[in-house]
Amino acid sequence: MDKVKLETENPYYKRNQINRTLKKIDKEKRKRARNRGIVLLLFFLVILSNLNMASASFYSIYFEGIKVIRNHFIYIILGIICFIITSKINYKLYNKNKISGILFLLSTIIFIIIIIGSKIPSLSRVIPHVNGAIGWIRFGSFSVQPSEMMKLPFIIIIAHIMEKCEEERYNDKKILFSLLPVMGIFMLLINLQKDLGTSIHYLGIFAFMLFMSRLNMKLIVGSVGAVLVSIGGLFYYVSNLTDLSNESYKIKRVGSFLNGLLKNEYDYGIGYQVGQSLIAFGSGGLVGKGYGNGVQKYSYLPEIKTDFILASYGEEFGFIGMLLLLTIFLLLFNIIQKTAVETKDYFGKYLAIGIGGYIIIQMVINLSVALGILPVFGIPMPFFSSGGSSLITVFSALGIIININKQR
């Protein structure tokens, strides 16, 4: 007893205890600050998204009524509900072998059903062809894009495998052999849906997670270099060796992109949307035309509520508005990356990394397409584009980040 009493009265012992308590309090403050930051940034994105969607849909609302944007607001409400639910579920639950296996099996089955169903004429209304792709399931006025919603299960599965690789200390080859079958199956099934843009997004998420792993950087850089050389070869073939009039729609889209990028020539067919999008950004200038004053929404830009929603935003809010929007996304990405760095378990780390890559890559691709820097892929802008699958998935993903911050 005397010894214990002596120890507790030791000033050095008391100081260590105080330091530990202060560190714990500081960690709790940082966690709460980050979660508040995510919620605040999410609030700004939702406000800007609703304002922009209302303005971009003004012409349609005038003729068809409020129903043209009703679904967007409904999906945002559903997304917020999913955000709250996933923020309450302990993220470590997703790391169980059964959960990961179920997610993989469910994703595979849904993709196969879509591919087979698209071949049945009687199901053409339920599984429609949209711009040559077949990745949608339609229920009345609502439609779901499973390949968009399966991005989150894909990240969970890859994070689960990578955590196992870290725990077992696999070498580089064994890590790749563990990951590539999953990646290959997802890529195959999505490509069979003829959805090139979504395939590229999945590949980007996968590459981003690999970059943040302990894989040899030479191996990753070599793989990325091989992909870039292949893309360069494809671009050279299309621009110099191909008669586009006899090629498929995808090749024509690449050719149109190259004509616009290299020659500043946008035709009235495939290149029309990009040309009109650039006019919108250019006419917006520094401060924009003002909210509601954009003209591209008056049927000049056909996909203004989906793939080219940023053209409407840039036209009305200008360079300053775009800078504000990009700052919000970069701040959100920074919070997610800090969460990943400070998370001690490998699954939480890779899960946060994958979600951060998912959001920032999707934003960069959509913006690059709108500016004519990349071919038109059909990738929605997070929070902004009309489409419930993307909204619900990205809200759910951010809810998981909130939970990782709480649990770490």
Secondary structure, 3 states (H helix, E strand, C coil): CHHHHHHHHCHHHHHHHHHHHHHHHHHHHHHHHHHHHHHHHHHHHHHHHHHHHHHHCHHHHHHHCCHHHHHHHHHHHHHHHHHHHHHHCCHHHHHCHHHHHHHHHHHHHHHHHHHHHCCCHHHCCCCCCECCECCCEEECCEEECHHHHCHHHHHHHHHHHHHHHHHCCCCHHHHHHHHHHHHHHHHHHHHCCCCHHHHHHHHHHHHHHHHCCCCCHHHHHHHHHHHHHHHHHHHHHHHHHCCHHHCCHHHHHHHHHHHHHHHCCCCCCCCHHHHHHHHHHHHHCCCCCCCCCCCCCCCCCCCCCCCCHHHHHHHHHHHHHHHHHHHHHHHHHHHHHHHHHHCCCHHHHHHHHHHHHHHHHHHHHHHHHHCCCCCCCCCCCCCCCCCHHHHHHHHHHHHHHHHHHHHC
